[in-house]
Amino acid sequence: MFDLHTYFVEKIKHINAALESILKTSGHPDRLLEAMIYSLMAGGKRFRPVLCIAAAEAVGGDLKDVMPAACALEMVHAYSLIHDDLPAMDDDDLRRGQPTCHKAFDEATAILAGDALLTLAFQTLSAIADGNDQQAVKWLRVIQLISHAAGYCGMIQGQMQDIGSEGSRLTLNELKSMHRLKTGALIEVSARCGAELVDADSDKIQLLGSYARHIGLAFQVTDDILNVEGDPDIMGKAVGTDNLRQKSTYPSLLGLEESRTFATELIDNALQALVSFDQKADSLRAIAKYIIDREK
């Protein structure tokens, strides 16, 4: 049986070492860098970079082939959390059991730390060391994919829709569409980039994209459920906030039991996308099952 805990521990060790190395060479120690380190190295599941690595391995690649992309994806994710927590957005005080960046520092520093992490992500992606033209084209493709997923047609658009929908009741299709952008876009591109960077064939890339779209939506459904009945001590942040902000969520539209059923259906569809993959994709299968069993 595949041991997902051991797999995550091993991959996170390599990811954290790579992130620390990048941060050490990214600037002189000062308040801004301190805030960047505070947010980027505050723990977390490293879900997106691990997914990038797992997708690469599923098609015969290796961790070293995709580590810059894995690190960049985590930086983009960290920047988005810093900005989401700001008073002008979700106004959260806790993240992963610690004060949010604007609480630990101040709002201006938090905004700039998020900006700096986003910029550093693309600096990392564009640092093609070997000068190989074929490699450069490949990494340029990855830069395009990630910038699209993270930008105004992806994650940022989803966040804007989320803010605009507070106090109104969305339909289920509208909610799905919003979350495919807000949460799903970066998750899907994590898997696609892992496969693209190790020259997977187009059919495999499409299947991994389908897998990631389904787990991305399931991830958000589970988040909504945990916001209702999760343990704040385990989650490291407050629960019940979606209801206070009058947000449309899957539990508010479907109820808790129907939301769980929907999440299970999404995971079943994700696993179906992996039917043609061999045991090298066992990590992806385990990740899919973990999403609906997680407690934070």
C-alpha positions as CSV (number, residue, x, y, z in Angstrom):
1,M,0.0,0.0,0.0
2,F,1.3,3.4,-0.9
3,D,2.5,5.5,2.1
4,L,1.4,9.0,1.3
5,H,2.6,10.5,4.5
6,T,6.2,9.3,3.9
7,Y,6.0,10.5,0.3
8,F,4.9,14.0,1.4
9,V,7.6,14.2,4.1
10,E,10.3,13.2,1.6
11,K,9.2,15.6,-1.1
12,I,8.6,18.5,1.4
13,K,12.1,18.1,2.6
14,H,13.5,18.6,-0.9
15,I,11.0,21.5,-1.7
16,N,11.9,23.4,1.6
17,A,15.6,23.0,0.9
18,A,15.2,24.4,-2.6
19,L,13.0,27.3,-1.4
20,E,15.6,28.2,1.3
21,S,18.3,28.2,-1.2
22,I,16.4,30.5,-3.5
23,L,15.6,32.9,-0.6
24,K,19.2,33.0,0.5
25,T,20.3,34.4,-2.8
26,S,17.2,36.6,-3.4
27,G,18.3,39.7,-1.5
28,H,19.9,41.2,1.6
29,P,18.3,40.3,4.9
30,D,15.8,43.0,5.8
31,R,12.2,43.4,6.9
32,L,10.8,42.6,3.4
33,L,12.8,39.4,3.1
34,E,11.9,38.5,6.7
35,A,8.2,38.8,5.8
36,M,8.7,36.7,2.6
37,I,10.4,34.0,4.6
38,Y,7.8,34.2,7.4
39,S,5.0,33.4,4.9
40,L,6.7,31.1,2.5
41,M,8.4,28.9,5.2
42,A,5.5,28.8,7.7
43,G,4.8,25.1,7.0
44,G,1.7,24.1,5.0
45,K,1.0,21.0,2.9
46,R,3.1,22.1,-0.1
47,F,0.3,20.5,-2.1
48,R,0.9,22.2,-5.4
49,P,4.6,21.6,-5.6
50,V,4.2,18.0,-4.5
51,L,1.5,17.6,-7.1
52,C,3.9,19.0,-9.8
53,I,6.5,16.4,-8.8
54,A,4.1,13.5,-8.6
55,A,2.7,14.3,-12.1
56,A,6.3,14.3,-13.5
57,E,7.1,11.0,-11.8
58,A,3.8,9.5,-13.1
59,V,5.2,9.9,-16.7
60,G,8.7,8.8,-15.9
61,G,10.3,12.1,-14.8
62,D,12.2,13.0,-11.7
63,L,12.0,15.6,-8.9
64,K,15.1,17.5,-10.2
65,D,13.4,18.0,-13.6
66,V,10.7,20.1,-12.2
67,M,12.0,21.6,-8.9
68,P,12.2,25.3,-10.1
69,A,8.5,25.0,-11.2
70,A,7.5,23.4,-8.0
71,C,9.1,26.2,-6.0
72,A,7.6,28.9,-8.2
73,L,4.1,27.3,-7.7
74,E,4.5,27.5,-4.0
75,M,5.7,31.1,-4.1
76,V,2.6,32.0,-6.2
77,H,0.4,30.2,-3.7
78,A,2.0,31.9,-0.7
79,Y,1.7,35.4,-2.3
80,S,-2.0,34.7,-2.9
81,L,-2.6,33.7,0.7
82,I,-0.8,36.9,2.0
83,H,-3.1,39.0,-0.1
84,D,-6.2,37.0,0.6
85,D,-5.7,37.5,4.3
86,L,-5.5,41.3,4.1
87,P,-8.3,43.5,5.7
88,A,-9.4,44.6,2.2
89,M,-9.9,40.9,1.2
90,D,-10.8,38.2,3.8
91,D,-9.5,40.1,6.8
92,D,-8.1,37.0,8.5
93,D,-5.9,37.0,11.7
94,L,-4.6,33.5,11.6
95,R,-2.9,31.3,8.9
96,R,-1.5,27.9,9.7
97,G,-1.9,28.6,13.4
98,Q,0.2,31.8,13.3
99,P,-0.6,35.5,12.9
100,T,-1.1,36.3,9.2
101,C,1.6,38.3,7.5
102,H,-0.1,41.7,7.9
103,K,-0.6,41.0,11.6
104,A,3.0,39.8,12.2
105,F,4.4,42.8,10.3
106,D,2.0,45.4,8.8
107,E,-0.3,45.8,5.8
108,A,2.2,47.6,3.6
109,T,4.9,45.1,4.3
110,A,2.5,42.2,3.7
111,I,1.4,43.7,0.3
112,L,5.0,44.1,-0.8
113,A,6.0,40.6,0.5
114,G,3.3,39.1,-1.7
115,D,4.3,41.2,-4.7
116,A,8.0,40.1,-4.1
117,L,7.1,36.4,-3.9
118,L,5.1,36.6,-7.1
119,T,7.9,38.3,-8.9
120,L,10.5,35.9,-7.5
121,A,8.4,33.0,-8.8
122,F,8.9,34.1,-12.3
123,Q,12.5,35.0,-11.8
124,T,13.0,31.4,-10.7
125,L,11.1,30.0,-13.7
126,S,13.1,32.1,-16.2
127,A,16.6,31.3,-14.8
128,I,17.5,28.8,-17.4
129,A,21.1,27.9,-16.4
130,D,22.3,25.7,-19.2
131,G,21.4,27.9,-22.2
132,N,19.8,25.0,-24.1
133,D,17.4,26.4,-26.6
134,Q,15.0,23.4,-26.4
135,Q,15.0,23.7,-22.6
136,A,14.4,27.4,-22.8
137,V,11.3,26.9,-25.1
138,K,10.0,24.3,-22.6
139,W,10.4,26.6,-19.6
140,L,8.8,29.5,-21.6
141,R,5.8,27.3,-22.1
142,V,5.6,26.7,-18.4
143,I,5.9,30.4,-17.6
144,Q,3.0,31.0,-20.0
145,L,0.9,28.3,-18.3
146,I,1.5,29.4,-14.8
147,S,1.0,33.1,-15.6
148,H,-2.3,32.3,-17.2
149,A,-3.5,30.1,-14.3
150,A,-2.4,32.7,-11.7
151,G,-3.6,35.8,-13.5
152,Y,-6.7,37.7,-14.3
153,C,-8.1,34.8,-16.4
154,G,-7.5,32.3,-13.6
155,M,-6.9,32.6,-9.9
156,I,-7.2,36.4,-9.6
157,Q,-10.4,36.4,-11.6
158,G,-11.8,33.7,-9.3
159,Q,-10.9,35.7,-6.2
160,M,-12.5,38.8,-7.7
161,Q,-15.7,36.8,-8.4
162,D,-15.6,35.5,-4.8
163,I,-15.4,39.0,-3.4
164,G,-18.2,40.2,-5.7
165,S,-20.5,37.4,-4.8
166,E,-20.5,38.0,-1.0
167,G,-24.0,38.5,0.2
168,S,-25.6,37.0,-2.9
169,R,-26.6,33.5,-3.7
170,L,-24.8,31.8,-6.6
171,T,-26.1,28.9,-8.6
172,L,-24.2,25.6,-8.4
173,N,-22.8,26.1,-11.9
174,E,-21.7,29.7,-11.0
175,L,-20.0,28.4,-7.8
176,K,-18.2,25.6,-9.8
177,S,-17.0,28.1,-12.4
178,M,-15.7,30.5,-9.7
179,H,-13.8,27.8,-7.9
180,R,-12.3,26.3,-11.0
181,L,-10.6,29.7,-11.3
182,K,-9.9,30.6,-7.7
183,T,-8.6,27.2,-6.5
184,G,-8.6,24.8,-9.4
185,A,-6.5,26.8,-12.0
186,L,-3.3,26.7,-10.0
187,I,-3.9,23.0,-9.0
188,E,-4.5,22.0,-12.6
189,V,-1.4,23.9,-13.9
190,S,0.7,22.2,-11.2
191,A,0.0,18.8,-12.7
192,R,0.3,20.0,-16.3
193,C,3.6,21.7,-15.7
194,G,5.1,18.5,-14.1
195,A,4.1,16.5,-17.2
196,E,5.1,19.2,-19.8
197,L,8.6,19.6,-18.3
198,V,9.4,15.9,-18.7
199,D,8.1,15.7,-22.3
200,A,5.0,13.6,-21.6
201,D,2.9,12.9,-24.7
202,S,-0.2,15.1,-25.2
203,D,-2.7,12.3,-24.3
204,K,-1.0,11.9,-20.9
205,I,-0.9,15.7,-20.3
206,Q,-4.6,15.9,-21.1
207,L,-5.5,13.1,-18.7
208,L,-3.4,14.6,-16.0
209,G,-5.2,17.9,-16.6
210,S,-8.5,16.2,-16.2
211,Y,-7.3,14.5,-13.0
212,A,-6.2,17.8,-11.6
213,R,-9.4,19.7,-12.5
214,H,-11.4,17.1,-10.6
215,I,-9.2,17.1,-7.5
216,G,-9.0,20.9,-7.6
217,L,-12.8,21.3,-7.3
218,A,-12.9,18.5,-4.7
219,F,-10.3,20.4,-2.8
220,Q,-12.5,23.4,-2.6
221,V,-15.6,21.4,-1.7
222,T,-13.7,19.9,1.2
223,D,-12.5,23.3,2.2
224,D,-16.1,24.5,2.4
225,I,-17.1,21.5,4.5
226,L,-14.2,22.0,6.9
227,N,-15.2,25.7,7.2
228,V,-18.4,24.4,8.7
229,E,-17.3,21.5,10.8
230,G,-13.5,21.6,11.0
231,D,-11.5,21.8,14.1
232,P,-9.8,25.3,14.3
233,D,-6.9,23.9,16.4
234,I,-6.1,21.3,13.7
235,M,-6.8,23.7,10.7
236,G,-4.8,26.6,12.2
237,K,-7.5,29.1,11.3
238,A,-11.0,30.1,12.2
239,V,-14.0,28.2,11.0
240,G,-17.5,29.5,10.3
241,T,-16.1,32.5,8.4
242,D,-17.9,31.6,5.1
243,N,-21.3,31.9,6.9
244,L,-20.3,35.2,8.6
245,R,-19.3,36.7,5.2
246,Q,-22.5,35.3,3.6
247,K,-20.6,33.4,1.0
248,S,-22.1,30.9,-1.3
249,T,-20.6,27.5,-0.6
250,Y,-21.3,23.9,-1.4
251,P,-22.7,23.1,2.0
252,S,-25.0,26.2,1.8
253,L,-26.3,25.1,-1.6
254,L,-26.3,21.4,-1.3
255,G,-26.1,20.6,2.4
256,L,-23.2,18.8,4.1
257,E,-24.1,15.2,3.1
258,E,-24.7,16.1,-0.6
259,S,-21.4,18.1,-0.6
260,R,-19.5,15.0,0.7
261,T,-21.2,12.9,-2.1
262,F,-20.2,15.5,-4.7
263,A,-16.6,15.5,-3.5
264,T,-16.5,11.7,-3.6
265,E,-17.8,11.8,-7.2
266,L,-15.1,14.3,-8.2
267,I,-12.4,12.1,-6.7
268,D,-13.9,9.0,-8.5
269,N,-13.7,10.9,-11.8
270,A,-10.1,12.0,-11.0
271,L,-9.1,8.4,-10.4
272,Q,-10.8,7.3,-13.6
273,A,-8.5,9.7,-15.5
274,L,-5.5,7.7,-14.2
275,V,-6.7,4.2,-15.3
276,S,-4.2,4.0,-18.2
277,F,-1.3,5.0,-15.9
278,D,0.9,2.4,-14.1
279,Q,2.1,2.2,-10.5
280,K,4.2,5.3,-11.0
281,A,1.0,7.3,-10.6
282,D,0.2,5.7,-7.2
283,S,1.2,9.0,-5.5
284,L,-1.5,10.8,-7.6
285,R,-4.1,8.2,-6.7
286,A,-3.2,8.6,-3.0
287,I,-3.3,12.4,-3.2
288,A,-6.8,12.2,-4.7
289,K,-8.1,10.0,-1.8
290,Y,-6.3,12.2,0.8
291,I,-8.3,15.3,-0.4
292,I,-11.6,14.1,0.9
293,D,-10.1,12.6,4.1
294,R,-8.1,15.6,5.2
295,E,-8.8,17.5,8.4
296,K,-7.1,20.8,7.4
